[in-house]
Amino acid sequence: MIAATLFLGFGVLLAAGVPVGICLGLAGAFAIWLADQSIMAMPTNVYAGIAKYPLIAIPMFVLVGCVFERTGVALRLVRFASAIVGAGRGALASVAVLVAMVLGGITGSGPANSAAVGQVMTKAMVEDGYPRPFIASTVGAAAATDILIPPSIAFIVYAVLVPGVSVPAIFAAGMIPGVLAGLFIIGAVVAISIFKDFGGKSRQTEVLHVWQTFKEAIWGLMAPVVILGGMRIGIFTPTEAAVVAVFFGLFVGFVVYRSLTLRDVYEMLVEAGEISAVILIVVALATVFAWSTSTLGIVRPIAEWVVGLGFGSGGTLALLTLFLIIVGMFLDGISIFLILLPILLPIAATFGWDLTWFGVVLTMMIAIGQFTPPMAVNLMVSCRIAGVPMESTIPWVSWMVLAMTAAAASVMAVPDLALWLPRVMGLG
């Protein structure tokens, strides 16, 4: 009865428009109070939820995204990708996906990635003959690769919550699945563009030389290399890598591109502080929810019920996939991890799933939810920039959901797609 009250209370508060973090904290506290447990332990659990060293990386990676968004990196990446891909049907749509994948190695935030790519690509794609709903769908889907290609805030939270999974290992594990997801989305947008004759309409006003545009974009392309390469050779930890990335971005903005001012720095610090505060408040209050599920003994019965359905390893994974895609339509990845991992980890242990691989699979499911209507956060941003209602994207975004699902199915069927790189790098 108390378990039902916990989840029902959370659902009612969420439907009433209460912020996710508040929903988690209030529902957890109410369930603890109903069970006549010590409510005074809640402040300690709230503090313990964020008093973890790896979480220091979150504000820094958020700041990295703000820095590179303002330096003009996205525009230079677009020019470089356009020089490589060329013109024609589906060309600019492919460029949008490629740029989102590179920015995914810098920003760590799907909505921020969607905003940066959307602002740069929308006007050019409209002029090239793409309908606005298709543009919004492409940008929203492409930005979802952000939480797979490191640095990923969702991966950091997963590694903090799951014993035995390190941040460098899951960062490495996400690389190939993230690229694979991007390639599947490119395949979908190119196929749609060819079939519907999208793109190739605008006249080229300049010849984009690959070498020239590469020299302009090299600093943006170097950012993921600095972050991942430094961690791999042991120069700095993931948390220290975030700080290094901030200074790298400031160097590029002030010295190389000379596009930043001190006023920009102030605004970036404020923006990063606000975003980071929201994330960490959700993490802290979700700890109350997770604490209540464990204290009240809710986790084990639910896990045993799922395993007892008798679907086996593959069937249970397919069931979880469907469930997580649906949940991902309404909640962000961090909230999903904090709410569901206490239930999901015993299921993973029962079937002997590798927890690093499992984290990548879960994140791919969450990524699909980020651009699946009705509450898709990435799609909300790209639709606002493109100036179209979300329902107009459904004919196009549905194909991209199928493409990302196919990429996730490939990682489920071949775990080495996620585990090979950490093993080669000596991380797993």
C-alpha positions in Angstrom: 0.0 0.0 0.0 2.8 2.4 0.9 4.7 1.5 -2.3 1.6 2.3 -4.4 1.3 5.6 -2.5 4.9 6.5 -3.2 4.7 6.1 -7.0 1.1 7.4 -7.2 2.0 10.5 -5.2 5.0 11.1 -7.5 2.8 10.7 -10.6 0.1 13.0 -9.3 2.6 15.7 -8.4 4.3 15.4 -11.8 0.9 15.6 -13.6 0.1 18.7 -11.6 3.2 20.5 -13.0 5.3 20.3 -9.9 9.1 20.3 -10.7 10.6 16.8 -11.0 13.0 17.3 -8.0 10.2 18.5 -5.7 8.0 15.6 -6.8 10.7 13.1 -5.9 11.5 14.7 -2.5 7.9 15.1 -1.4 6.8 11.6 -2.5 9.7 10.0 -0.8 9.3 12.0 2.4 5.5 11.3 2.5 6.1 7.5 2.1 8.7 7.5 4.9 6.2 9.4 7.1 3.4 7.0 6.4 5.6 4.1 7.3 6.4 5.8 10.6 10.2 5.8 9.8 12.7 8.4 11.0 12.0 11.5 8.9 14.9 13.2 10.6 17.3 11.1 8.5 16.2 12.9 5.4 18.6 15.9 5.6 21.5 13.5 5.9 20.4 11.6 2.8 19.9 14.8 0.8 23.4 15.9 1.6 24.9 12.4 0.9 23.2 12.4 -2.5 25.4 15.2 -3.8 28.5 14.9 -1.5 30.3 12.7 -4.2 33.5 13.8 -5.8 32.7 12.8 -9.4 29.6 15.1 -9.3 31.9 18.1 -9.2 32.4 17.5 -12.9 28.8 18.4 -13.7 29.0 22.2 -13.2 32.3 22.2 -15.1 31.0 20.3 -18.1 27.9 22.5 -18.1 30.2 25.5 -18.2 32.2 23.9 -21.0 29.0 23.7 -23.1 28.2 27.4 -22.4 31.7 28.5 -23.4 31.8 26.6 -26.7 28.3 27.7 -27.5 29.3 31.3 -27.4 32.7 31.0 -29.2 31.3 30.3 -32.6 32.5 26.7 -32.7 29.2 25.4 -34.0 29.3 27.6 -37.1 32.9 26.6 -37.9 32.0 23.0 -37.5 29.1 23.4 -39.9 31.4 25.0 -42.6 33.9 22.1 -42.2 31.3 19.4 -42.4 29.6 21.1 -45.4 33.0 21.2 -47.2 33.4 17.4 -46.6 29.8 16.4 -47.4 29.2 18.8 -50.2 25.7 19.8 -51.6 22.8 17.8 -52.7 19.8 16.0 -51.3 20.2 15.2 -47.6 23.7 16.9 -47.4 22.8 19.7 -45.0 20.7 17.3 -42.9 23.8 15.0 -42.6 25.9 18.0 -41.6 23.4 18.9 -38.8 23.8 15.4 -37.4 27.6 15.4 -37.7 27.9 18.8 -36.0 25.6 17.6 -33.2 27.8 14.5 -32.6 31.0 16.7 -32.4 29.3 19.1 -30.0 28.1 16.1 -28.0 31.8 15.6 -27.1 31.8 19.2 -25.7 28.5 20.3 -24.2 27.2 17.3 -22.2 23.6 18.7 -22.5 21.1 17.6 -25.1 18.9 20.7 -25.0 22.0 22.9 -25.2 23.2 20.9 -28.2 19.8 21.2 -29.8 19.8 24.9 -29.3 23.3 25.4 -30.7 22.8 23.3 -33.8 19.3 24.6 -34.4 20.4 28.2 -34.3 23.2 27.6 -36.8 21.4 25.1 -39.2 17.7 26.1 -39.4 18.0 29.1 -41.7 20.5 27.4 -44.1 18.3 24.2 -44.3 15.2 26.3 -45.0 16.9 28.0 -47.9 18.1 24.6 -49.1 14.6 23.3 -49.4 14.0 21.4 -46.2 10.6 21.8 -44.5 10.7 23.2 -41.0 9.2 20.2 -39.2 11.8 17.9 -40.8 14.6 20.3 -39.7 13.3 20.3 -36.1 13.1 16.5 -36.1 16.6 16.1 -37.5 18.2 18.6 -35.0 16.2 17.1 -32.0 17.2 13.5 -32.9 20.8 14.4 -33.6 21.2 16.2 -30.3 20.2 13.1 -28.5 23.6 11.5 -29.3 24.9 14.1 -26.8 24.3 11.9 -23.7 26.1 9.0 -25.4 29.2 10.7 -26.7 31.3 11.8 -23.7 31.4 13.9 -21.7 27.9 12.8 -20.7 26.3 14.1 -17.5 24.0 11.1 -17.5 27.1 8.8 -17.6 28.7 10.6 -14.7 25.5 10.2 -12.6 25.3 6.5 -13.6 28.9 5.8 -12.6 28.3 7.6 -9.2 25.2 5.5 -8.5 26.5 2.1 -9.6 29.4 0.4 -7.7 32.1 -1.0 -9.9 31.5 1.3 -12.9 34.1 4.0 -13.4 33.5 7.3 -15.2 36.4 6.7 -17.7 35.1 3.2 -18.5 31.5 4.2 -19.3 32.8 7.3 -21.2 34.8 5.0 -23.4 31.9 2.5 -23.7 29.6 5.2 -25.0 31.8 6.3 -27.9 31.0 3.6 -30.5 27.3 3.4 -29.6 27.1 7.2 -29.8 28.7 7.2 -33.3 26.6 4.3 -34.4 23.4 6.1 -33.3 24.5 9.2 -35.2 25.2 7.1 -38.4 21.8 5.4 -38.1 20.1 8.8 -37.9 22.1 10.1 -40.9 20.9 7.0 -42.8 17.3 7.9 -41.9 17.5 11.6 -42.8 19.4 10.9 -46.1 16.8 8.2 -47.1 13.9 10.6 -46.3 15.7 13.5 -48.2 16.2 11.4 -51.3 12.7 9.9 -51.3 11.1 13.4 -50.6 13.6 15.4 -52.6 14.8 17.6 -49.7 17.9 19.7 -50.0 20.1 20.7 -52.9 17.9 23.7 -53.8 20.0 26.7 -52.8 22.8 27.9 -55.0 26.3 27.7 -53.6 27.6 31.2 -53.2 31.1 30.1 -52.2 33.3 27.1 -52.6 34.1 25.7 -49.2 37.7 24.3 -49.3 38.2 21.3 -46.9 41.6 22.4 -45.7 40.6 26.0 -45.0 37.5 25.1 -43.1 39.4 22.4 -41.2 41.9 25.0 -40.0 39.0 27.1 -38.7 37.3 24.1 -37.0 40.4 22.4 -35.6 40.0 24.0 -32.2 36.5 22.7 -31.8 37.5 19.3 -33.0 40.3 19.2 -30.5 38.0 19.6 -27.5 36.8 16.0 -27.3 40.4 14.8 -27.9 41.7 16.9 -25.0 39.0 15.7 -22.7 39.2 12.0 -23.5 42.9 11.8 -24.4 43.9 13.4 -21.1 41.9 11.0 -19.1 43.2 8.0 -21.1 46.9 8.8 -20.6 46.3 9.6 -17.0 47.1 13.3 -17.0 43.9 14.1 -15.2 40.7 12.6 -13.8 37.3 13.1 -15.4 36.6 15.8 -12.8 39.9 17.5 -13.6 39.3 17.0 -17.3 36.1 19.2 -17.0 38.2 22.0 -15.5 40.8 21.7 -18.2 38.1 21.8 -20.9 36.7 25.1 -19.4 40.1 26.7 -19.7 40.6 25.3 -23.1 37.3 26.8 -24.2 38.2 30.2 -22.7 41.6 30.1 -24.5 39.9 29.4 -27.8 37.3 32.1 -27.2 39.6 34.9 -26.0 42.9 34.1 -27.9 42.1 32.1 -31.0 38.6 33.3 -32.2 38.6 36.5 -30.1 34.8 36.2 -29.8 34.4 36.3 -26.0 34.2 39.3 -23.7 34.3 39.6 -19.9 30.6 40.3 -20.1 30.2 36.9 -21.9 32.1 35.2 -19.1 29.8 36.6 -16.4 26.7 35.5 -18.4 28.2 32.1 -18.9 28.9 31.6 -15.2 25.4 32.6 -14.3 23.8 30.3 -17.0 26.0 27.4 -15.9 25.3 28.0 -12.3 21.5 28.0 -12.9 21.6 24.8 -15.0 24.0 23.0 -12.5 21.8 24.0 -9.6 18.8 22.4 -11.2 20.6 19.2 -11.9 22.1 18.9 -8.4 18.8 19.7 -6.7 17.2 16.9 -8.6 20.0 14.6 -7.7 19.8 15.5 -4.0 16.0 15.2 -3.7 15.9 12.1 -5.8 18.1 10.5 -3.2 15.2 10.8 -0.7 13.0 8.9 -3.2 15.6 6.2 -3.7 16.2 6.0 0.1 12.5 5.5 0.7 12.3 2.6 -1.8 15.2 0.8 -0.1 14.0 1.6 3.5 10.5 0.4 2.8 11.7 -2.8 1.0 10.0 -1.9 -2.2 12.9 -2.6 -4.6 13.3 -6.4 -4.2 9.6 -7.4 -4.7 9.4 -5.3 -7.9 12.6 -6.7 -9.3 11.5 -10.3 -8.4 8.2 -9.7 -10.1 9.9 -8.5 -13.3 12.2 -11.5 -13.3 9.3 -13.8 -12.4 7.5 -12.9 -15.6 9.6 -15.6 -17.3 10.6 -13.6 -20.4 14.2 -14.6 -20.0 17.2 -12.3 -20.6 16.3 -11.1 -24.1 12.6 -10.7 -23.4 13.2 -8.8 -20.1 15.6 -6.5 -21.9 13.0 -5.8 -24.6 10.4 -5.1 -22.0 12.7 -2.7 -20.2 13.5 -1.0 -23.5 9.8 -0.3 -24.2 9.3 0.9 -20.6 12.3 3.2 -20.6 11.4 4.8 -24.0 8.0 5.6 -22.6 9.4 7.0 -19.3 12.0 8.9 -21.3 9.3 10.8 -23.0 8.4 12.5 -19.7 11.5 12.5 -17.5 15.1 13.5 -18.1 17.9 10.8 -18.0 19.2 11.8 -14.5 15.8 11.5 -12.9 15.2 8.2 -14.5 18.5 6.8 -13.2 17.9 8.1 -9.7 14.4 6.6 -9.6 14.8 3.3 -11.4 18.3 2.1 -10.9 17.6 0.6 -7.4 15.0 -1.6 -9.2 17.0 -2.2 -12.4 20.3 -3.2 -10.9 19.0 -6.3 -9.1 17.4 -7.4 -12.5 20.7 -6.9 -14.2 22.5 -8.9 -11.5 19.9 -11.8 -11.9 20.7 -12.1 -15.6 24.5 -11.4 -15.2 24.5 -8.4 -17.5 27.7 -6.3 -17.6 26.9 -3.1 -15.7 28.9 -0.8 -18.0 27.1 -2.2 -21.1 23.8 -2.0 -19.2 24.5 1.7 -18.5 25.0 2.4 -22.2 21.9 0.5 -23.2 19.8 2.4 -20.6 21.2 5.7 -21.8 20.4 4.9 -25.4 16.8 4.2 -24.4 16.7 7.6 -22.5 18.2 9.3 -25.6 15.3 8.0 -27.7 12.9 9.5 -25.2 14.6 12.9 -25.5 13.2 13.4 -29.0 10.0 11.3 -28.8 6.8 13.4 -28.4 4.9 14.5 -26.4 7.4 15.7 -23.8 10.7 15.4 -25.7 13.1 18.0 -24.3 15.4 18.2 -27.3 12.5 18.4 -29.7 10.9 21.2 -27.7 14.0 23.3 -28.2 14.4 22.5 -31.9 10.7 23.1 -32.6 10.9 26.5 -30.8 13.9 27.5 -33.0 12.3 26.2 -36.2 9.0 27.9 -35.3 6.8 24.8 -35.7 4.4 22.9 -33.3 5.8 19.5 -32.0 2.9 17.5 -33.5 4.0 18.6 -37.0 7.3 16.6 -36.5 5.7 13.2 -35.9 5.8 12.0 -39.5 9.5 12.6 -39.7 10.7 12.0 -36.1 9.0 8.6 -36.1 11.6 7.3 -38.6 14.5 8.7 -36.5 13.1 7.0 -33.4 13.1 3.7 -35.4 16.7 4.4 -36.5 18.0 5.1 -33.0 16.1 2.0 -31.7 17.8 -0.1 -34.4 21.2 1.3 -33.2 20.3 0.4 -29.6 19.2 -3.1 -30.7 22.6 -3.6 -32.3 24.3 -2.7 -29.0 22.1 -5.1 -27.1 22.7 -7.9 -29.6 26.5 -7.3 -29.8 27.7 -6.1 -26.3 31.3 -5.7 -27.6 30.1 -2.6 -29.5 30.1 -1.0 -26.0 32.7 -3.1 -24.2 35.5 -3.4 -26.8 36.9 0.2 -26.5 37.1 0.2 -22.6 38.8 -3.2 -22.8 41.3 -2.0 -25.4 42.0 1.1 -23.3 42.5 -1.0 -20.2 39.4 0.5 -18.4 37.2 -2.5 -18.1 
